[in-house]
Amino acid sequence: MVVDNKATISYINLIKEDLAVFHITPKNQVPDFKPGQFLTLGVFVPDEGKIDRSAYSIASPPQQRKYFELIIRWIKRPILGKRTTQIFDKKEGDDIFWVKPAGTFTINEKMPSGAPDVRRMVLIGGDTGLAPFISYSLYLKAIGSKREIVVLHGAENMDELIYRDLLTKLEDESLDKGKDTWNFRYRASIGRPQEWINRSWSGHKGKVETFLKPESNRDISPLEDLVGETITPENTSFYLCGWQDTINGVLDFVIPKGFVTDRNKRKDGTFDIKIESYG
Protein backbone atom coordinates (compact mmCIF):
# COMPACT_ATOMS: atom_id res chain seq x y z
CA MET A 1 0.00 0.00 0.00
CA VAL A 2 1.29 3.45 -0.97
CA VAL A 3 1.67 5.77 2.01
CA ASP A 4 1.67 9.47 1.15
CA ASN A 5 3.62 11.60 3.63
CA LYS A 6 3.47 15.38 3.93
CA ALA A 7 6.37 17.72 3.17
CA THR A 8 7.08 21.34 2.36
CA ILE A 9 8.85 22.69 -0.70
CA SER A 10 11.44 24.63 1.26
CA TYR A 11 13.64 25.87 -1.59
CA ILE A 12 13.45 26.32 -5.36
CA ASN A 13 16.45 27.34 -7.45
CA LEU A 14 15.19 28.07 -10.95
CA ILE A 15 18.18 27.39 -13.19
CA LYS A 16 16.16 28.32 -16.26
CA GLU A 17 12.52 28.33 -17.26
CA ASP A 18 12.25 24.56 -17.45
CA LEU A 19 14.96 23.36 -15.05
CA ALA A 20 15.10 23.73 -11.28
CA VAL A 21 16.54 22.32 -8.06
CA PHE A 22 13.94 21.61 -5.37
CA HIS A 23 14.37 20.93 -1.66
CA ILE A 24 11.60 18.76 -0.23
CA THR A 25 11.53 18.98 3.57
CA PRO A 26 9.47 16.26 5.31
CA LYS A 27 7.38 17.08 8.35
CA ASN A 28 9.66 14.62 10.12
CA GLN A 29 13.29 13.75 9.43
CA VAL A 30 14.44 12.36 6.09
CA PRO A 31 14.39 8.55 6.41
CA ASP A 32 17.25 6.21 5.63
CA PHE A 33 17.83 5.64 1.93
CA LYS A 34 20.61 4.50 -0.40
CA PRO A 35 22.43 6.69 -2.93
CA GLY A 36 20.80 6.20 -6.33
CA GLN A 37 17.26 5.69 -5.06
CA PHE A 38 14.34 7.86 -6.16
CA LEU A 39 11.66 9.84 -4.35
CA THR A 40 8.04 9.77 -5.48
CA LEU A 41 6.33 13.17 -5.23
CA GLY A 42 2.57 13.56 -5.13
CA VAL A 43 0.39 16.56 -5.97
CA PHE A 44 -3.30 16.60 -5.09
CA VAL A 45 -5.41 17.37 -8.17
CA PRO A 46 -8.80 18.79 -7.05
CA ASP A 47 -10.51 18.25 -10.41
CA GLU A 48 -9.64 14.55 -10.27
CA GLY A 49 -9.99 14.14 -6.51
CA LYS A 50 -6.75 12.20 -6.23
CA ILE A 51 -3.00 12.50 -5.77
CA ASP A 52 -0.95 12.42 -8.97
CA ARG A 53 2.52 10.92 -8.43
CA SER A 54 5.86 10.92 -10.26
CA ALA A 55 9.36 9.72 -9.33
CA TYR A 56 12.64 11.68 -9.31
CA SER A 57 16.19 10.59 -8.52
CA ILE A 58 17.52 11.96 -5.24
CA ALA A 59 20.57 14.20 -5.62
CA SER A 60 21.26 14.72 -1.91
CA PRO A 61 23.37 12.13 -0.05
CA PRO A 62 21.85 9.89 2.66
CA GLN A 63 23.90 11.48 5.43
CA GLN A 64 22.08 14.79 4.81
CA ARG A 65 18.87 14.36 6.80
CA LYS A 66 17.19 17.80 6.59
CA TYR A 67 15.68 17.60 3.09
CA PHE A 68 15.66 15.73 -0.21
CA GLU A 69 17.30 17.55 -3.10
CA LEU A 70 15.85 16.89 -6.55
CA ILE A 71 16.65 18.15 -10.05
CA ILE A 72 13.44 18.45 -12.06
CA ARG A 73 13.00 19.23 -15.74
CA TRP A 74 9.68 20.75 -16.77
CA ILE A 75 8.68 18.61 -19.72
CA LYS A 76 7.40 20.92 -22.46
CA ARG A 77 7.88 18.86 -25.59
CA PRO A 78 6.80 16.92 -27.53
CA ILE A 79 3.75 17.51 -25.32
CA LEU A 80 3.36 19.42 -22.07
CA GLY A 81 4.12 17.16 -19.11
CA LYS A 82 1.20 17.11 -16.70
CA ARG A 83 3.10 16.07 -13.57
CA THR A 84 6.10 18.36 -14.03
CA THR A 85 3.76 21.26 -14.80
CA GLN A 86 1.99 20.65 -11.47
CA ILE A 87 5.32 20.76 -9.63
CA PHE A 88 6.60 23.86 -11.46
CA ASP A 89 3.36 25.63 -10.52
CA LYS A 90 4.33 25.23 -6.84
CA LYS A 91 6.04 27.92 -4.76
CA GLU A 92 8.42 27.84 -1.81
CA GLY A 93 6.39 27.08 1.30
CA ASP A 94 3.77 25.02 -0.53
CA ASP A 95 2.90 21.55 0.68
CA ILE A 96 3.55 18.42 -1.32
CA PHE A 97 3.25 14.68 -0.73
CA TRP A 98 6.04 12.13 -0.90
CA VAL A 99 6.41 8.36 -0.80
CA LYS A 100 9.46 6.77 0.87
CA PRO A 101 12.58 6.35 -1.31
CA ALA A 102 12.85 3.21 -3.38
CA GLY A 103 14.77 1.76 -6.31
CA THR A 104 17.70 -0.53 -7.06
CA PHE A 105 19.99 1.87 -8.94
CA THR A 106 22.43 1.76 -6.07
CA ILE A 107 26.19 1.35 -5.75
CA ASN A 108 27.45 -2.17 -6.37
CA GLU A 109 29.89 -2.60 -3.48
CA LYS A 110 30.49 -6.36 -3.73
CA MET A 111 30.98 -8.93 -6.45
CA PRO A 112 28.81 -12.09 -6.45
CA SER A 113 31.73 -13.93 -4.82
CA GLY A 114 31.50 -11.60 -1.82
CA ALA A 115 34.76 -9.84 -2.66
CA PRO A 116 34.61 -6.03 -2.70
CA ASP A 117 34.04 -4.41 -6.09
CA VAL A 118 37.09 -2.15 -6.38
CA ARG A 119 36.74 -1.29 -10.08
CA ARG A 120 36.62 2.37 -11.04
CA MET A 121 33.11 3.75 -11.29
CA VAL A 122 32.31 5.70 -14.45
CA LEU A 123 29.06 7.59 -13.80
CA ILE A 124 27.45 8.86 -17.00
CA GLY A 125 24.46 11.20 -16.68
CA GLY A 126 22.53 12.87 -19.46
CA ASP A 127 20.66 16.06 -18.48
CA THR A 128 18.94 15.51 -15.08
CA GLY A 129 20.34 11.97 -15.10
CA LEU A 130 23.25 13.50 -13.18
CA ALA A 131 21.16 13.58 -9.98
CA PRO A 132 21.91 10.11 -8.53
CA PHE A 133 25.62 10.60 -9.17
CA ILE A 134 25.70 13.68 -6.95
CA SER A 135 24.32 11.46 -4.19
CA TYR A 136 26.83 8.71 -5.05
CA SER A 137 29.80 11.08 -5.03
CA LEU A 138 28.99 12.87 -1.78
CA TYR A 139 28.25 9.56 -0.05
CA LEU A 140 31.46 7.92 -1.22
CA LYS A 141 33.50 10.92 -0.14
CA ALA A 142 31.82 10.94 3.28
CA ILE A 143 32.67 7.29 3.94
CA GLY A 144 36.27 7.71 2.80
CA SER A 145 35.98 5.47 -0.26
CA LYS A 146 39.22 4.86 -2.16
CA ARG A 147 37.50 3.79 -5.40
CA GLU A 148 38.27 5.80 -8.50
CA ILE A 149 35.21 7.81 -9.53
CA VAL A 150 34.70 9.50 -12.91
CA VAL A 151 31.59 11.63 -13.46
CA LEU A 152 30.67 12.44 -17.07
CA HIS A 153 27.74 14.81 -17.59
CA GLY A 154 26.07 15.76 -20.86
CA ALA A 155 23.92 18.85 -21.32
CA GLU A 156 22.75 20.90 -24.28
CA ASN A 157 23.96 24.23 -22.88
CA MET A 158 26.40 25.52 -20.27
CA ASP A 159 23.68 26.86 -18.01
CA GLU A 160 22.40 23.30 -17.56
CA LEU A 161 25.64 22.09 -15.94
CA ILE A 162 23.87 22.41 -12.60
CA TYR A 163 26.52 20.96 -10.29
CA ARG A 164 29.58 22.09 -12.20
CA ASP A 165 30.99 24.11 -9.28
CA LEU A 166 30.50 21.28 -6.78
CA LEU A 167 31.97 18.61 -9.03
CA THR A 168 34.93 20.80 -9.97
CA LYS A 169 35.58 21.34 -6.27
CA LEU A 170 35.48 17.59 -5.64
CA GLU A 171 38.06 17.07 -8.40
CA ASP A 172 40.25 19.86 -7.02
CA GLU A 173 40.18 18.15 -3.62
CA SER A 174 41.30 14.92 -5.28
CA LEU A 175 44.18 16.68 -7.01
CA ASP A 176 45.20 18.41 -3.78
CA LYS A 177 44.96 15.42 -1.43
CA GLY A 178 46.08 12.72 -3.86
CA LYS A 179 44.38 9.68 -5.35
CA ASP A 180 45.15 7.54 -2.31
CA THR A 181 42.84 9.76 -0.26
CA TRP A 182 40.11 10.78 -2.73
CA ASN A 183 40.19 9.66 -6.36
CA PHE A 184 37.71 11.74 -8.36
CA ARG A 185 37.44 13.19 -11.87
CA TYR A 186 34.69 15.23 -13.52
CA ARG A 187 34.16 16.14 -17.17
CA ALA A 188 31.19 17.70 -18.97
CA SER A 189 30.13 17.87 -22.58
CA ILE A 190 27.97 20.44 -24.35
CA GLY A 191 25.63 19.24 -27.09
CA ARG A 192 25.05 22.60 -28.76
CA PRO A 193 28.44 24.32 -28.82
CA GLN A 194 27.38 26.53 -31.74
CA GLU A 195 24.76 28.36 -29.64
CA TRP A 196 25.63 31.89 -28.49
CA ILE A 197 25.10 30.98 -24.83
CA ASN A 198 27.93 28.44 -25.11
CA ARG A 199 30.41 30.81 -26.78
CA SER A 200 32.90 30.57 -23.89
CA TRP A 201 32.86 26.77 -23.69
CA SER A 202 36.24 25.18 -24.39
CA GLY A 203 35.57 21.70 -23.04
CA HIS A 204 34.30 18.53 -24.67
CA LYS A 205 31.64 18.96 -27.36
CA GLY A 206 28.90 16.58 -28.48
CA LYS A 207 26.77 13.98 -26.74
CA VAL A 208 28.10 12.62 -23.47
CA GLU A 209 28.64 9.16 -24.94
CA THR A 210 31.32 10.56 -27.28
CA PHE A 211 33.67 10.51 -24.28
CA LEU A 212 33.88 6.78 -25.15
CA LYS A 213 34.54 7.26 -28.87
CA PRO A 214 38.17 6.86 -29.97
CA GLU A 215 39.50 10.12 -31.36
CA SER A 216 40.20 10.18 -35.09
CA ASN A 217 43.95 10.64 -34.71
CA ARG A 218 44.34 8.24 -31.77
CA ASP A 219 43.29 4.72 -30.78
CA ILE A 220 42.02 5.74 -27.36
CA SER A 221 38.89 7.55 -26.23
CA PRO A 222 38.81 10.79 -24.20
CA LEU A 223 37.76 8.69 -21.19
CA GLU A 224 40.75 6.38 -21.57
CA ASP A 225 43.00 9.37 -22.01
CA LEU A 226 41.63 10.78 -18.74
CA VAL A 227 42.12 7.61 -16.68
CA GLY A 228 45.40 6.64 -18.32
CA GLU A 229 44.57 3.10 -19.45
CA THR A 230 42.36 1.01 -21.70
CA ILE A 231 38.87 0.55 -20.31
CA THR A 232 37.99 -3.12 -19.66
CA PRO A 233 35.36 -5.01 -17.62
CA GLU A 234 38.15 -6.01 -15.25
CA ASN A 235 39.05 -2.44 -14.27
CA THR A 236 35.86 -0.43 -14.86
CA SER A 237 32.15 -0.48 -14.10
CA PHE A 238 29.61 1.87 -15.68
CA TYR A 239 26.51 3.47 -14.16
CA LEU A 240 24.20 5.11 -16.71
CA CYS A 241 21.27 7.42 -16.01
CA GLY A 242 19.16 9.46 -18.41
CA TRP A 243 17.03 9.14 -21.49
CA GLN A 244 17.16 5.84 -23.35
CA ASP A 245 18.90 7.43 -26.35
CA THR A 246 21.83 8.33 -24.11
CA ILE A 247 21.89 4.84 -22.60
CA ASN A 248 21.87 3.26 -26.05
CA GLY A 249 24.66 5.56 -27.21
CA VAL A 250 26.91 4.41 -24.37
CA LEU A 251 26.03 0.74 -24.85
CA ASP A 252 26.98 0.96 -28.52
CA PHE A 253 30.55 1.70 -27.43
CA VAL A 254 30.98 -0.60 -24.43
CA ILE A 255 29.06 -3.78 -25.32
CA PRO A 256 31.51 -4.64 -28.15
CA LYS A 257 34.32 -4.37 -25.56
CA GLY A 258 32.83 -7.20 -23.50
CA PHE A 259 30.87 -5.17 -20.94
CA VAL A 260 27.64 -6.75 -19.68
CA THR A 261 24.57 -5.04 -18.20
CA ASP A 262 22.89 -5.93 -14.91
CA ARG A 263 19.90 -7.06 -17.00
CA ASN A 264 22.03 -9.59 -18.87
CA LYS A 265 24.36 -10.97 -16.21
CA ARG A 266 27.00 -13.58 -16.89
CA LYS A 267 26.49 -17.13 -15.59
CA ASP A 268 28.52 -16.32 -12.47
CA GLY A 269 26.26 -13.32 -11.73
CA THR A 270 28.81 -10.65 -12.63
CA PHE A 271 28.02 -7.53 -14.65
CA ASP A 272 29.70 -4.23 -15.47
CA ILE A 273 26.88 -1.81 -16.37
CA LYS A 274 23.99 -0.60 -14.22
CA ILE A 275 21.17 1.36 -15.87
CA GLU A 276 18.45 3.81 -14.82
CA SER A 277 16.44 4.88 -17.87
CA TYR A 278 13.85 7.67 -18.08
CA GLY A 279 12.10 5.97 -20.98
N, C-alpha and C positions, 0 to 999 in steps of 0.2 A: 504494500500500500504506500502511495506517495504521500509524504508528510510535508506540507508547505509551512515553512518557518518565516517569521517576519524580520525584515531588515530595513535599514535606511540607506539611501544613496547619499553618502557623506561627502563625496568629492567627484567632480567631473572635470577632466582636462580635455577640452575640445582641440584636438590636434589640427583638424580641418573639418569642413562641413560634415563629412561622412565618416570620420574616424575619431574615436575618443577613448580615453582611459577612465574607467569608473572604479570607485571604491564602494564596496558593498559592506556595510557594517551591521552585523547581526545584533539583535536585541541582547543576546548573550554572546559569550566568547566564540571565536572561530573554532570549529571542532578540528580534531586531528584529520589530516589528509596527506596523501603522498604527492610529491612533485609529478606533474603530468596529468593529474586528474582534472575533471571539469566540474563546473558549478552550473546547476540548472536554475535559471531565473524565471519567475512567474509574474505576470501582470494581469490584474483582474480587468476583464472586459465587460462593462455593464450591459452593453447591447446583447451580449451572448450569455451573460450570467455565469461566467466561468473564468478560471485562471488559464491564461495562455502561456505555455512554457517553452523555453529554448535553452540550449546548453552552450557554455563558453569555457574555454580552457583558462585555468587559473594561472596568472602570471606571478603572483606573490608566493614566497616560499612558505613552507609549513611552520617554520619557527616564528613567523610573524603572525600574531594571534589577534590583532585588532580589527582587521578588515580583509576581505578578498579584493585583490586587484585584477581587473579584467580589461582586455583590449577588445573593443567592439567596433565592427565596421557596419555602418548603416547601408544595408543593401538597397541600391537604387536601380540597378539594372541586372538582367533584362527586364525584370518587373520589380515594382516597389515591394520590399520585404516587410510583411505585416509585423512580425515580432520585433525586428530591429527598429522599425518606426515607432512602435509603442515605447521602447526603451529610450530612444533619442528624444521623445516628447517629454520625458521626465526631467525634473530639476533637482538640484542639490536640496536635501531635506525631505524629498518625497519617499514614501514607503514603497517597498517592493517585496516580493516573496522569493524564497530560495529553498532548494532541496539539497540535502547533504551531498558533498562531493562524491564522485564516483568515477569509474573508468580504469582501464588497464594500461594506458599509455605511460607507464612508469619506468623508472630506471632499472635496467637489468643488471643486478649487482652480482649474481652468481651464474655459473654455467650449470647445465644439467647434472654434471658430475659432483656439484657441490663446491667446486673450486671457485674462487673469486674471479669475476670477469674484469680483467685489468686492461682490456683493449681500449685504445683511444675512442672517445665518443665524438662523432661528427654530427652535430645537430643542425639540420637544415629546415629553415622555416620560410615559407612564402607568405608575405603580407602579415595578417594577424596570427599566422601559424608560428610566429616567434614566441608567443605567450608562454607555452609550457617550458620553453628553454630558458626563460628568465627564472622561472621557479627552479628548474634543474640546477642552473649555474649558481644561484644564491644558496641553495641547499648544499650543494657539493662543497662550496667554499666554506660554509659554516661548519661542516663536519670534518674539515681538514683533508678532503679527498686528494689523493696524489694522481688520479687518473688524468690523462691528457684530454682536454676539452676544446673542441673547435666549433664555434657558432658561425653559421653562414646564413645571412638574412637577405632575402630578395624583396625589393619594393619597386614600384613604378617611379616614384619621385623621392627626392632627398627628404622632404618634409614628412615622409611616412616611415623614416628610420627612427621609430619612436624611442628606442632604448639605446641609441647610439652612444650617448654620453656615458651611461652606466657600463655598457659593454667595453667601451674603450678604456674606461677606468679599471675594469677587471683585468684587461690585458696589460695595462701599464703596471698593475700590481704584480702580475706574473713576471714581467720583464725585470722589475725592481728586486723582487724577492728570490727569483730563480725557479726553474721548473721543478726542482725537488720539493719546493714548498707549495707552489700553486701554478699549475700548468694550463694556461688558458690563452686561446687565440680567438679573435673576432674579425670577420670580414663581411662587407655588405656589397650588394650589387644593385645597380639602378637599371630598370628596364626601359626607361625613356630618356636616355642621355641627351637627346636632341632638343628636349623641351627647355624653354628659357629658365624655368625654375631650377633646373639642374646644371646651369652654366658653369658653376664652380666645382662640379664633381670631377675628381681625378682618379677615383677608384675603379673597381671592376664594373664593366658594363654588360648588360644582357640579363637573361633569366638566371636565377640563382643556380640552376643545375649546370650552367656552363663553367662553374668552378671545377667540375669533374671532367671537362672536355680537354683533351690534350691540345696544347697550343700548336699552331700550324708549323712553327719553326723548331719545335721541341717534341720529345716523346712523352713528356710528363704534363699533367694537368696543373692548373694553379693551386689546387688543394695539395697535390703531392709536392709541389715546389714549396708551399708553406710549411708542411710538416717534415720535409727533408727525406722522404722515402716513398717507395711505391706502396700504394694502398692495397691491402689484401685482407681477406676474411680473418686471417690469423692476427693481424695487428689493429684492425679497425672495426667498429660497429657504427651503423648509421641509425639515426632517429629522424623521421620525416614527418612534418606537419604542415598542412595547407590544403589548397585545392587539389583535386585529383590530377589535373594537368601537370602541376609541379611534381607530384609524386611520381607520375609516369615518366617525366623527363629525367628524374634522378635514376629510376630503375633501369632506363634504357642504357645508362652508362655503367651501372654496377653489377647488374645481373650477368652480363657476359664475362665479368671478372670472377665469377664463382660465388658472389654474395647471395644469400638466401633470406627470404622474409620470414617473419614470425608466423605468417599464415601458410607457409610452405616449408615447415621445418625438415631438417635432415632426419634420418632414422634414429640417430642418437639424441634427438631433441634440440640440437644446436641451431642457431640462426644468427644473422648478422644485421638484419634490418627490421626496425619497428616502425609502424605506420599509424598515423592519425589523420584521416582524410575528411575534408569538409564536404565531400560529395563530388 
